[in-house]
Amino acid sequence: MFEINNFLETLDCPSCKKKKYKIVKKSNYTSINNLNDLVSIYKSSGDELLLDQLVECNECNFQYLNPRIKSEIIFSSYAENEDETHILQDKLRYITFKKSIKKIIRLLKIKEIENKKFLDIGSASGICLKAIKDLGFQEEGYEPSKWMVNYGRNKYQVNLKSGTINDVNINNKYDLISLWDVLEHVTDLNETLIKIKALSKNQTILIINVPNIDSLVCKLMKTKWPFYLNVHLYYFNRNTIESILNKYDYSLIENFSHWQFLELGYLFRRAKKYFGLFSILEKAINLLKLSSLPVPYNLGQTTFIFQKNDE
């Protein structure tokens, strides 16, 4: 008999290590009947609503899943992930990444781009690396999904490697490091940030894009917010992410709302899981042949830019 408790782990607060918390949303495992159901949650385009319990630390107000599905299950699921749905939007993701990185170049007045080493963690298909490379940086990326790595190497001819940040050579140092929609997925937040610090020079730029629980969209949609997903292990706002990164000698220097471009049909297909009305709207846009229309949207993501402090 399948018993969900055998596949769960309990955590102290990943930010301050305290144990006490209040429950924000209780767990709901009614859709999980076997181990395969658990494994299928962790895809790049995964949109399984919150199953694990969401809590908020009494000490530092950081929100995280606890108890949650065991780390080894999460990691192995990502490593074996084959997600053809995700790559369908690569053309528009390229536009998003290129616009965002050009904005960062402009804001920070980055010069001599061709001499800058740019590391991207959780690169998925490598489309962000293509934008990085096309802008003139020396690109390098790591992705746990073997399928995604093979696809990205062949499709985009980028320096994409199989693995996680733990597989990056500790002797390498980078001018820029990015995690686009990744930090909320990593199973060990502190080990990830320790490695980022080790790979940093003085003045290294760290780009972190995450769903923001203080965003207006989150406040308006509450439990219907589309980023309350079981693939998201942590939920940040400006205060919590800044507090955490300060511990690793990174200072926040810029932040801005993250606008993306995706096809209208793709957005509606995912939205109908939350609101039944979108099933009707999806049929309408298909009849009108508008499903491939690119649209900008922002559902509460924020790009935070940090800089490594001098030692």
C-alpha positions in Angstrom: 0.0 0.0 0.0 1.3 3.4 -1.0 2.0 5.6 2.1 2.9 9.3 1.3 4.7 9.8 4.6 7.4 7.4 3.5 8.4 9.8 0.8 8.4 13.1 2.8 11.2 14.9 4.7 11.0 17.6 7.4 13.1 20.8 7.3 14.2 23.6 9.6 13.8 27.0 8.1 16.3 27.2 5.2 17.0 30.8 5.9 17.5 31.1 9.7 17.5 27.4 10.7 14.7 27.8 13.3 12.1 25.1 13.7 8.9 26.9 14.6 6.5 28.0 11.9 2.9 28.7 11.1 0.9 26.9 8.4 0.0 29.0 5.3 -1.6 26.2 3.4 -2.2 22.6 4.4 -1.0 19.6 2.4 -3.3 17.8 -0.1 -2.1 14.5 -1.5 -5.4 13.2 -2.8 -4.1 13.1 -6.4 -1.0 11.0 -5.5 -1.6 7.3 -5.6 1.9 5.9 -6.3 5.6 6.9 -6.8 5.1 7.6 -10.5 2.6 10.3 -9.6 5.2 12.0 -7.5 8.0 11.7 -10.1 5.7 13.2 -12.8 5.3 16.5 -10.9 8.9 17.7 -11.4 9.0 18.8 -15.0 10.3 22.0 -16.5 6.8 22.9 -17.4 5.4 21.3 -14.3 2.2 22.9 -13.1 0.9 20.6 -10.4 -0.8 22.8 -7.8 0.6 22.8 -4.2 0.5 19.4 -2.6 3.1 19.8 0.1 2.3 21.9 3.2 3.4 25.6 2.8 4.6 27.2 6.0 6.1 30.5 7.2 8.9 30.8 9.6 8.0 32.5 12.9 11.4 34.0 13.2 12.3 35.4 9.7 8.9 35.1 7.8 10.5 33.0 5.0 7.9 30.7 3.3 8.9 27.2 2.2 7.4 23.7 1.8 7.5 21.6 5.0 7.2 18.6 5.1 8.0 18.1 1.5 8.7 15.3 -1.0 12.2 13.9 -0.4 15.1 15.7 -2.1 16.4 12.5 -3.9 13.0 12.0 -5.5 12.9 15.6 -6.7 16.5 15.5 -8.1 16.1 12.1 -9.9 12.9 13.4 -11.4 14.6 16.4 -12.9 17.5 14.3 -14.1 15.2 12.0 -16.1 12.9 14.7 -17.2 11.9 14.7 -20.9 9.7 17.8 -21.4 8.8 18.5 -25.0 6.1 21.0 -23.9 8.7 23.4 -22.5 10.8 23.7 -25.6 7.8 24.8 -27.7 8.1 28.3 -26.3 11.9 28.7 -26.8 11.6 31.2 -29.6 9.7 33.6 -27.4 11.8 32.8 -24.3 14.8 33.8 -26.4 13.2 37.3 -26.8 12.5 37.5 -23.1 16.1 36.5 -22.1 17.7 38.8 -24.6 15.7 41.8 -23.6 16.3 41.2 -19.9 20.0 40.7 -20.2 20.3 43.8 -22.5 18.5 45.7 -19.8 20.9 44.5 -17.1 23.9 45.5 -19.4 22.4 48.9 -19.7 21.5 49.3 -16.0 24.9 48.2 -14.8 26.9 49.8 -17.6 28.7 46.5 -18.3 31.7 46.9 -20.7 34.1 44.5 -22.5 31.4 41.9 -22.8 33.5 39.6 -24.9 35.9 39.1 -21.9 33.1 38.3 -19.4 32.4 34.7 -18.3 28.7 34.1 -17.8 27.4 31.1 -15.9 23.8 30.0 -16.1 22.4 27.4 -13.7 19.3 25.4 -14.5 19.6 26.2 -18.2 16.8 23.9 -19.4 17.0 23.7 -23.2 19.9 26.2 -23.4 17.9 29.0 -25.0 19.1 31.5 -22.3 22.6 30.5 -23.1 22.0 31.2 -26.8 20.9 34.7 -25.8 24.0 35.1 -23.6 26.3 33.9 -26.4 24.6 36.1 -29.1 25.2 39.1 -26.9 28.9 38.4 -26.8 29.5 36.7 -23.4 31.5 33.5 -22.9 28.6 31.3 -22.0 28.5 28.2 -19.8 25.5 26.4 -18.4 24.4 23.4 -16.4 21.1 21.5 -16.5 20.2 18.3 -14.7 17.9 16.9 -17.4 20.0 14.8 -19.8 17.4 15.1 -22.4 17.4 18.9 -22.3 21.2 19.0 -22.4 21.3 16.9 -25.6 18.5 18.9 -27.2 20.2 22.3 -26.3 23.7 21.2 -27.5 22.3 20.1 -30.9 19.8 22.8 -31.4 21.6 25.9 -30.2 25.3 24.9 -30.3 25.9 26.3 -26.8 28.3 25.4 -24.0 25.7 23.4 -22.0 26.7 20.7 -19.6 24.9 17.9 -17.8 24.6 18.5 -14.0 23.9 21.0 -11.3 25.9 23.8 -9.7 27.6 21.1 -7.7 29.3 19.9 -10.9 30.9 23.3 -11.7 34.7 23.3 -11.2 35.4 25.0 -7.9 38.4 26.7 -9.4 36.4 28.5 -12.0 35.4 32.1 -11.4 32.7 34.0 -13.2 31.8 37.6 -13.9 28.1 37.0 -14.1 26.0 34.1 -12.7 22.3 33.7 -13.4 19.4 31.5 -12.1 16.3 32.2 -14.1 13.3 30.6 -12.3 15.7 28.1 -10.6 16.4 29.1 -7.0 12.9 28.2 -5.9 13.5 24.7 -7.3 16.9 23.7 -5.7 16.7 21.1 -3.0 19.4 22.6 -0.8 19.2 26.3 -0.8 22.3 27.0 1.4 24.6 24.6 -0.4 23.7 26.2 -3.7 24.5 29.7 -2.3 27.8 28.5 -0.8 28.8 27.2 -4.2 27.8 30.4 -5.9 29.9 32.4 -3.5 32.9 30.0 -4.2 32.5 30.6 -8.0 32.3 34.4 -7.6 35.0 37.1 -7.9 34.8 40.4 -6.1 32.1 42.4 -7.9 30.5 39.3 -9.6 26.9 40.0 -10.7 24.3 37.5 -9.6 21.0 37.5 -11.4 18.1 35.7 -9.7 14.6 35.7 -11.1 11.9 34.2 -8.8 8.1 34.5 -8.2 7.6 37.3 -5.7 4.9 36.7 -2.9 4.7 40.4 -2.4 3.7 41.1 -6.0 0.3 42.6 -6.6 -0.7 39.6 -8.7 0.0 37.3 -5.8 -1.9 39.5 -3.3 -4.9 39.7 -5.6 -5.1 36.0 -6.6 -4.1 34.6 -3.2 -4.3 30.8 -3.3 -5.1 30.9 -7.0 -1.7 32.4 -7.8 -0.2 30.3 -10.6 3.2 30.2 -9.0 1.9 28.3 -6.0 3.3 25.0 -7.4 4.7 21.9 -5.9 7.9 22.3 -8.0 8.5 25.6 -6.1 10.1 24.7 -2.7 10.6 28.3 -1.5 8.6 31.5 -1.8 10.6 34.8 -1.7 9.9 38.5 -1.4 12.5 41.3 -1.5 13.1 41.2 2.3 13.7 37.4 2.5 15.9 37.0 -0.6 18.0 40.1 0.3 18.4 38.8 3.9 19.5 35.4 2.7 21.9 36.7 0.0 23.5 39.1 2.5 24.7 36.1 4.5 26.8 35.1 1.4 28.3 38.5 0.9 26.0 39.6 -1.9 24.3 43.0 -1.9 21.1 43.9 -3.8 21.8 46.6 -6.3 18.7 46.5 -8.7 15.4 44.7 -9.1 12.6 44.9 -11.6 9.4 43.2 -12.7 10.1 40.3 -15.1 7.9 40.5 -18.2 7.9 37.4 -20.5 6.6 36.6 -24.0 4.7 33.4 -24.5 2.1 32.2 -27.0 -1.5 33.0 -26.1 -2.6 29.4 -26.6 0.2 28.1 -24.3 -0.9 30.5 -21.5 -4.5 29.6 -21.8 -3.8 25.9 -21.7 -2.0 26.3 -18.4 -4.5 28.8 -17.0 -7.5 26.6 -17.5 -6.2 24.4 -14.7 -6.9 27.3 -12.3 -9.9 28.9 -13.9 -12.5 26.9 -15.9 -13.4 30.0 -18.0 -10.1 29.6 -19.8 -11.3 26.3 -21.3 -13.9 28.3 -23.2 -11.5 31.0 -24.1 -9.0 28.5 -25.4 -11.6 27.1 -27.8 -12.4 30.7 -29.0 -8.8 31.6 -29.7 -8.3 28.4 -31.6 -11.3 29.1 -33.8 -9.9 32.6 -34.4 -6.4 31.2 -35.1 -4.9 33.3 -32.4 -3.2 30.5 -30.3 0.3 31.3 -31.6 0.0 35.1 -31.0 2.9 36.2 -28.8 1.8 38.2 -25.7 3.8 39.8 -22.9 2.7 38.9 -19.4 3.8 39.2 -15.8 2.2 37.2 -13.0 4.4 38.4 -10.2 8.0 37.5 -11.0 10.8 39.8 -10.0 14.4 39.9 -11.3 16.8 40.6 -8.4 20.4 41.7 -9.2 23.1 41.3 -6.6 26.7 42.1 -6.6 29.5 40.3 -4.7 31.0 42.4 -2.0 34.8 43.0 -1.9 36.6 40.9 0.6 
